[in-house]
Every structure is written in C-alpha cells, then in structure tokens.
Amino acid sequence: MSLPPINANGFITSTNTDTSKLPDPDEVRRCEEWLMENQHLRIKAINRGCSSYGWKHVVEFDKSYVSNGAFLQACVNLGIPIQQQMEGRRYYGKRAGTLNGYVPLSKKIRTQYFLRINRDHEKDVPFDQTRTHRYV
C-alpha cells in the first residue's frame, strides 16, 4: 500500500488538503537525528500503541518543536516503515486515513518519557490536602 503525500501537518487527506506547506527541513533533520540516536528502539512489527503525533512529542522532549509531518518525512527518508492510521468509521465501505501514522518503535522510550514528564510536573504542582491526589 502506497502512502499519501506528506505536508507539515501529516498525511494529506480529505480534511488536510494543503499541499503548499511542506515539512520544515530543519525539523525533519532533528527528527532524523533523534531516530538515528535511538535506533535501539526499532522493533520488527508496527507499534499501534502510539501514532506519529505521540512520537513527535517524544522527539520534542529531547530536541525542540517538530511537526507531525516532519516526523513522518524523517521516517520516509530513513526507510522506516509507516502504516497510516485509519479512522474508526467507514465511508462507502472504506475507512478513511488520518493525518497520523504508526511506526515500528518500542514503547519503552514513551513510557520513560511520560514518567519523566510526570515526575518533573509533580515538583511544580501544589498538593491539595483535602484530596488524596495532586490536581492541575
């Protein structure tokens, strides 16, 4: 199955039709660097536990802002397989594709990323004495 073209937002779909806004080359380079630095995270099967939108946030934690399309384009440039995420509802018997894609990366790093975010966040969040949990 061939993939649709990519713009800065992700895959070009019926709702994301802007073909003029391509992914920023600097953002693509940062994603490529991160993917090369984290080659040990590659697994054989596509991981549907996290879409490219989630992975872009992990890259942003180590680097700076990158777009969803930049992450997808970096995967294409490095030959990393991508499977387009499909919507749950069907149109005329077919499911429509979304902006996001799935890639074969281990969810270990995502778990570590979210643990670090939560740990850092809890330092700054006041504790509500009337409740048993922290609030935002």
Secondary structure, 3 states (H helix, E strand, C coil): CCCCCEECCEECCCCCCCCCCCCCHHHHHHHHHHHHHCHHHEEEEEEEEEEHHHHHHHHHHHCCCCCHHHHHHHHHHCCCCCEEEEEEEEECCEEEEEEEEEEEECCHHHHHHHHHHHHHHHHHCCECCCCCCECC
